[in-house]
Amino acid sequence: MVTIRCRDVTFPNIQAIIFDKDGTLEDSQNFLRELGHKRSRLIDAQIPGIGEPLLMAFGINGDTLDPTGLIAVGSRRETEIAAAAYIAETGRGWIESLAIAHSAFEEADRYLKDTANTSPLFAGSLDVLKVLYDADLKLGILSAARTANVQAFVKRHQLEPYIQLCQGVDEGPSKPDPTLFLQACQSLGVEPASTLMVGDSAGDIEMARRAGAAGCIGICWGTPAAAHLEAADVAISQLDEILVLE
């Protein structure tokens, strides 16, 4: 058991820490913005005029990505269904709308497959993971991205020695369903009551709270006072604010 402190908040008897990926460990804002633009352009090519409303639905405004928006926090399936709903508003049937959205998303993935592998770790993240691992904490990643994407991220940044769980959302529930956190804890062999969640979205925090986590650490790089992190036990602006007490 380890005691963790963030700013003026202390979490005793911690066995594990589960991290979100996008916006928490991975600086993926530029990629997600580019992905959203590509998806909307592909759909707009088939249904002129739908591109701008789709961007708004994704949470993209010009060069700005809303950290609480759909593409930043939603799963691939949720984003695809939302796009299909906008397509269906043009008078197309639901099955056709789903097919158009799915095809556009797949084509965007193919187009950006190389770009997807260029998002960096946030500065200092690897050092923090090493310190936490050396403190005998079990570490995992629980993301709304596909599991394959989480695994690729861990491999790309050579995090395999430190990360013991790579869990994404492929089918079934997505954040903030507490089932995901409970599954992650079970895979790590720990109880939720001895596990911390670190994430950059309200969904991360709600999920962990509903699962009975030991605590929730919100992170918004450079802006710890972000309104969407108010429900966290503590909000930080960089990962090295997570300290292990001797």
C-alpha positions as CSV (number, residue, x, y, z in Angstrom):
1,M,0.0,0.0,0.0
2,V,1.2,3.5,-0.9
3,T,0.2,7.0,0.1
4,I,-0.3,9.4,-2.8
5,R,-0.5,13.2,-2.4
6,C,-1.6,15.8,-4.9
7,R,-1.4,19.4,-3.8
8,D,-3.2,19.4,-0.5
9,V,-5.1,16.1,-0.9
10,T,-3.7,12.8,0.4
11,F,-4.9,9.3,-0.7
12,P,-3.7,6.6,1.7
13,N,-3.6,2.8,1.1
14,I,-3.4,2.9,-2.7
15,Q,-2.5,-0.2,-4.7
16,A,-3.1,0.9,-8.2
17,I,-3.6,4.0,-10.5
18,I,-5.6,3.9,-13.7
19,F,-5.0,6.6,-16.3
20,D,-7.0,7.8,-19.2
21,K,-5.0,8.1,-22.4
22,D,-6.0,11.0,-24.6
23,G,-5.5,14.3,-22.9
24,T,-4.0,12.7,-19.8
25,L,-0.9,10.8,-21.0
26,E,-1.0,11.5,-24.7
27,D,-1.0,15.0,-26.2
28,S,-3.5,14.0,-29.0
29,Q,-5.3,17.2,-29.4
30,N,-3.9,18.0,-32.8
31,F,-4.6,14.5,-34.1
32,L,-8.1,14.4,-32.8
33,R,-8.8,17.8,-34.4
34,E,-7.4,16.6,-37.7
35,L,-9.4,13.4,-37.5
36,G,-12.7,15.3,-36.9
37,H,-12.1,17.6,-39.8
38,K,-11.3,14.6,-42.1
39,R,-14.4,12.7,-41.0
40,S,-16.6,15.7,-41.5
41,R,-15.1,16.5,-45.0
42,L,-15.6,13.0,-46.2
43,I,-19.3,13.0,-45.1
44,D,-19.8,16.5,-46.5
45,A,-18.5,15.3,-49.9
46,Q,-21.5,13.0,-50.0
47,I,-24.0,15.2,-48.2
48,P,-23.1,18.9,-48.9
49,G,-23.7,21.2,-46.0
50,I,-23.4,18.7,-43.2
51,G,-19.7,19.3,-42.6
52,E,-19.9,22.3,-40.3
53,P,-22.8,21.0,-38.1
54,L,-20.7,17.8,-37.7
55,L,-17.7,19.7,-36.6
56,M,-19.8,21.5,-34.0
57,A,-21.2,18.1,-32.8
58,F,-17.6,16.8,-32.5
59,G,-16.6,19.7,-30.4
60,I,-14.3,21.4,-33.0
61,N,-14.4,25.1,-33.6
62,G,-11.7,26.1,-36.1
63,D,-8.4,25.2,-34.5
64,T,-9.9,24.7,-31.1
65,L,-10.9,21.3,-29.6
66,D,-13.4,21.3,-26.8
67,P,-11.9,19.0,-24.0
68,T,-15.5,18.2,-23.0
69,G,-16.7,17.6,-26.6
70,L,-17.7,14.3,-28.3
71,I,-14.5,13.6,-30.2
72,A,-12.3,14.3,-27.1
73,V,-14.2,12.1,-24.6
74,G,-16.6,9.9,-26.6
75,S,-15.9,6.4,-27.8
76,R,-15.5,5.6,-31.5
77,R,-18.9,4.0,-31.5
78,E,-20.6,6.9,-29.8
79,T,-19.0,9.4,-32.3
80,E,-20.0,7.3,-35.2
81,I,-23.7,7.1,-34.0
82,A,-23.8,10.8,-33.5
83,A,-22.6,11.4,-37.0
84,A,-25.2,9.0,-38.3
85,A,-27.9,10.9,-36.5
86,Y,-26.9,14.1,-38.3
87,I,-26.9,12.2,-41.6
88,A,-30.4,10.8,-40.8
89,E,-31.7,14.4,-40.3
90,T,-31.2,14.9,-44.1
91,G,-33.9,12.4,-44.8
92,R,-31.8,9.2,-45.2
93,G,-32.8,6.0,-43.5
94,W,-31.0,4.9,-40.3
95,I,-29.3,1.9,-41.8
96,E,-28.0,4.0,-44.7
97,S,-26.9,6.8,-42.3
98,L,-24.9,4.3,-40.2
99,A,-23.3,2.9,-43.3
100,I,-22.3,6.3,-44.6
101,A,-20.8,7.3,-41.2
102,H,-19.0,4.0,-40.8
103,S,-17.5,4.2,-44.3
104,A,-16.3,7.8,-43.7
105,F,-14.7,6.9,-40.4
106,E,-12.9,3.9,-41.8
107,E,-11.6,6.0,-44.7
108,A,-10.4,8.7,-42.3
109,D,-8.6,6.1,-40.3
110,R,-6.8,4.9,-43.4
111,Y,-5.9,8.4,-44.5
112,L,-4.5,9.3,-41.1
113,K,-3.0,6.0,-40.1
114,D,0.5,7.4,-40.1
115,T,-0.5,10.6,-38.3
116,A,-2.1,8.6,-35.6
117,N,1.3,7.4,-34.5
118,T,2.8,10.8,-34.0
119,S,1.0,12.1,-30.9
120,P,3.6,12.6,-28.2
121,L,3.5,11.8,-24.5
122,F,3.0,14.8,-22.4
123,A,6.3,16.0,-21.1
124,G,7.4,14.3,-17.9
125,S,4.8,11.5,-18.1
126,L,7.3,8.7,-18.5
127,D,9.3,9.8,-15.5
128,V,6.1,9.9,-13.4
129,L,5.1,6.4,-14.5
130,K,8.6,5.1,-13.6
131,V,8.4,6.6,-10.1
132,L,4.9,5.1,-9.5
133,Y,5.9,1.7,-10.8
134,D,9.0,1.7,-8.6
135,A,6.7,2.4,-5.7
136,D,5.1,-1.0,-6.4
137,L,1.9,0.5,-7.7
138,K,0.0,-1.4,-10.4
139,L,-0.6,0.9,-13.4
140,G,-3.2,0.7,-16.1
141,I,-4.8,2.7,-18.9
142,L,-8.5,2.8,-19.4
143,S,-9.5,4.8,-22.5
144,A,-12.5,5.5,-24.6
145,A,-10.3,4.7,-27.6
146,R,-10.2,1.2,-29.1
147,T,-8.2,-1.3,-27.2
148,A,-5.9,-1.8,-30.2
149,N,-5.2,1.9,-30.1
150,V,-4.3,1.8,-26.4
151,Q,-2.0,-1.1,-27.0
152,A,-0.3,0.6,-30.0
153,F,0.2,3.8,-27.8
154,V,1.9,1.8,-25.0
155,K,4.1,0.0,-27.5
156,R,5.0,3.1,-29.4
157,H,6.2,4.9,-26.3
158,Q,7.8,1.8,-24.8
159,L,5.6,1.8,-21.7
160,E,5.2,-2.0,-21.5
161,P,7.5,-2.3,-18.5
162,Y,5.2,0.0,-16.5
163,I,1.7,-0.4,-17.8
164,Q,0.0,-3.7,-16.7
165,L,-3.4,-3.0,-18.3
166,C,-4.4,-1.7,-21.7
167,Q,-8.2,-1.4,-21.8
168,G,-10.2,0.4,-24.4
169,V,-13.8,0.5,-25.5
170,D,-14.6,-1.8,-28.4
171,E,-18.2,-3.0,-27.8
172,G,-20.5,-2.6,-24.8
173,P,-20.5,0.2,-22.3
174,S,-18.4,3.4,-22.5
175,K,-17.5,6.0,-20.0
176,P,-18.9,7.0,-17.5
177,D,-20.3,3.5,-17.0
178,P,-18.7,2.2,-13.8
179,T,-18.5,-1.3,-15.3
180,L,-15.4,-0.3,-17.1
181,F,-13.5,0.8,-14.0
182,L,-14.6,-2.4,-12.1
183,Q,-13.4,-4.5,-15.0
184,A,-10.1,-2.7,-15.0
185,C,-9.6,-3.2,-11.3
186,Q,-10.5,-6.9,-11.6
187,S,-7.9,-7.3,-14.4
188,L,-5.3,-5.6,-12.2
189,G,-6.2,-7.8,-9.2
190,V,-7.1,-4.8,-7.0
191,E,-10.1,-3.4,-5.3
192,P,-11.7,-0.1,-6.5
193,A,-11.4,1.3,-3.0
194,S,-7.6,1.1,-3.3
195,T,-7.4,2.4,-6.8
196,L,-7.1,6.0,-8.1
197,M,-8.4,7.3,-11.4
198,V,-6.5,10.0,-13.3
199,G,-8.3,11.6,-16.2
200,D,-9.1,14.8,-18.0
201,S,-12.9,14.5,-18.4
202,A,-16.0,14.5,-16.3
203,G,-16.7,11.1,-17.6
204,D,-13.5,9.7,-16.1
205,I,-14.4,11.2,-12.7
206,E,-18.0,10.1,-12.7
207,M,-17.1,6.5,-13.8
208,A,-14.6,6.2,-11.0
209,R,-16.9,7.7,-8.3
210,R,-19.7,5.4,-9.2
211,A,-17.4,2.4,-9.1
212,G,-16.2,3.3,-5.6
213,A,-12.7,4.4,-6.4
214,A,-10.3,5.6,-3.7
215,G,-10.2,9.0,-5.4
216,C,-10.3,10.9,-8.6
217,I,-7.5,13.1,-9.9
218,G,-8.5,15.5,-12.7
219,I,-5.8,16.8,-15.0
220,C,-6.0,19.7,-17.5
221,W,-2.5,20.4,-18.7
222,G,-1.8,24.0,-17.8
223,T,-5.3,24.8,-16.5
224,P,-6.1,22.9,-13.3
225,A,-9.1,25.1,-12.6
226,A,-11.0,23.8,-15.6
227,A,-14.7,23.8,-14.8
228,H,-15.3,20.3,-16.1
229,L,-13.0,18.9,-13.4
230,E,-14.9,20.4,-10.4
231,A,-16.1,17.0,-9.3
232,A,-12.5,15.6,-8.9
233,D,-11.0,15.3,-5.5
234,V,-8.1,17.4,-6.8
235,A,-7.2,18.9,-10.1
236,I,-3.6,19.2,-11.3
237,S,-1.9,20.8,-14.3
238,Q,0.8,18.2,-14.9
239,L,1.4,14.6,-13.8
240,D,4.4,15.3,-11.7
241,E,2.1,16.7,-9.1
242,I,1.3,13.1,-8.2
243,L,3.7,12.4,-5.4
244,V,4.5,9.2,-3.6
245,L,5.0,9.8,0.2
246,E,7.6,7.7,1.9
